[in-house]
Amino acid sequence: EIGERAGVAMGRWSWSSDFWDFDHDGYPDLYVANGYVSAPEKSGDLASFFWRQVVGKSPDDATPTPAYERGWQALNELIRSDRSWNGYERNVMFANNRDGTFAEVSGTVGLDFAEDGRSFVLADVDHDGRLEVVLKNRNAPQLRILHNNMPELGHSIAFRLSGKQSNRDGIGASVTVEAGELRQTKYLQAGSGFLSQHSKELFFGLGTHEGTVRATIHWPSGTTQTLEALPVDQRIQVEEGSSAFSGKPFAAAPAAYAPPGPAPQVEAQVEALPTKVATWLMQPLHAPEFSLPDATGTARALKDYRGRPVLFTFWSTAAAFSTEQLSLLARQHPAFAAAQAEILAICVDSVVDAAAARTYTSKQSFPFPVLFATEDVAGIYNIIYRYLFDRRRDLGIPTSFLVDREGMIVKLYQGQTQPGNILEDLKIIPSSQGERYGRALPFAGTHYRGSFQRNDFTYGVAMFQHGYLDEAAASFRQVIAAKPDYAEGYYNLGTLSLQRHDYAEARQYLEQALKLKPNYPEAWNNLGMMAAQEGRTDEAVQDFQQSVALRPDYATALLNLGNVYRRQGDDEKAQESLTRALALNPDDPETNYSVGMFYAQQSDLEQAAQFLQKAAALRPDYSEAINNLGVLYVREQDFTKAEEQFRACIRVTPNFDQAYLNLARLYAMQGGRQKAIDVLQQLLRVQPENTSARQAIETLSAPQ
């Protein structure tokens, strides 16, 4: 490793690098194309996040780990949400100092572009003996062709090889050039960097050498060929096995390039994102159902409009363009009615602003229904919008969805849109895959590789993570309808049903997932969770054991197995499983809580308190941990600390009734009957139907 000593250690996020003799002095210089993803706005960069949350949590082998996978998922979402990852990194040019070291001259030579470089190739495009750099970037400008404009260059010579016994282009051949004291060897390669290939000519800088050149060629066939008295500043054409060669002097540099030109603009030009975009979908997407009240309080359901095209527009009184959009639609409403199309205006104002929106609506007297979105409907369509496009942006206002007669979203209109354009679109809603491609793609062509397919699984996961279970289930069902053998689809449906406590459906889906993929540790774990919740502990133990057998470092299954053993009273096995889970996931609040409860059962109150305290520190609103820590202090007769814990639990989780009940018991134990009643009445203000609180108040209020 000599990068540091040679002065070329600064590479940044490098994709493509290679040596080439920029100044023709006979010593190769080094160019490096850099940068990963530059966001439109220069905000915080994700480089540190990548090293801490992805690389730092990378497993030692190919075994998947949740922390590593979550790191990647988060990173990808952040990138799609317009965050930079090693963004705005300039390309680097190192000049050869002729002593084994290099000097960084990127800005001096004008090659320090700040775009997201990916690769570059070298080719003498104009045949003047100077190699052009053809630079490819991820972002704009995607292609730069750069001419070497140095006024003074050394001599050079180029070789074009033609194989006979060897391959036609001489790939694999080496050429050694001797010019005075200079001796250089280069190899003709196929592939020169990331997705790139230099010209198949080999260029040598010769410095100030004025005499002839001697060249020795070693062909892949084993043939060695020596050429004497080669002229400088010429392109030499050589055929394998022939003693003759042809030389052609380099052409004069084009007049436009003869004098040094102005320094190139190296700052990346950030193109503003468009505010008005209309997009046909290559694959229609089912429009999630909703039922929302209009200005009169009448519920309007999307399904009621099935059989007719529907345009629904999300708007807000706070967005001027969206109210203008409604006015435009109102003026064209007769034309929509003539086209048998419906218009729905969906207000997304918050509850605080809803009154103003209703007042505005009543004054306007729109000829179409104006609906008022719930937070869930707005959230669901925000997810739909975010995942329709690779760039994860929240739903802008106004945005309109065009839904066909079958309830499928076929087109989106972002920003203010002329109703006349929508009316024209109503006439050409595609009915076949070919028509959809014709509408959606900006160019004609032949598609050779299958069909474009949306990943409904991604929608399902996103809906599930945000708590929209019905929409998640619909997406997962679409997944298994398209891919009946996709085990992950059944697994996610089973997990979703388990969360709903629909155990029969959960079991059906999880067992189907295991039929398709028997070595699925997560599915075995979820079956075990269900069995444990239903009181079938022996079956739960078997399922968790199977999960751990498939993945010995599966901390979740080990935790669940340890908890079942703990409830069974099998202390030795419980301790073994929980200790393994804790070693794998020492900062997991659930694991620390379970270990704490294990020690509490063993009457090791000191260790129990330590783990419960850590669980509460890791999750400040962990009501069970805070409450049970208070119970431990009661057992230790440290009533002051117990009271502090119960009150802390009430403060952070006001709906957790056990903390109120335990605090009331504590006061009653100490003879504070009225204080106990006051606490219970406080609970009843939060949970008026709490039976335990009412019964306790009756008991405490009874004459002694």
Disulfide bonds with the S-S distance in Angstrom:
none
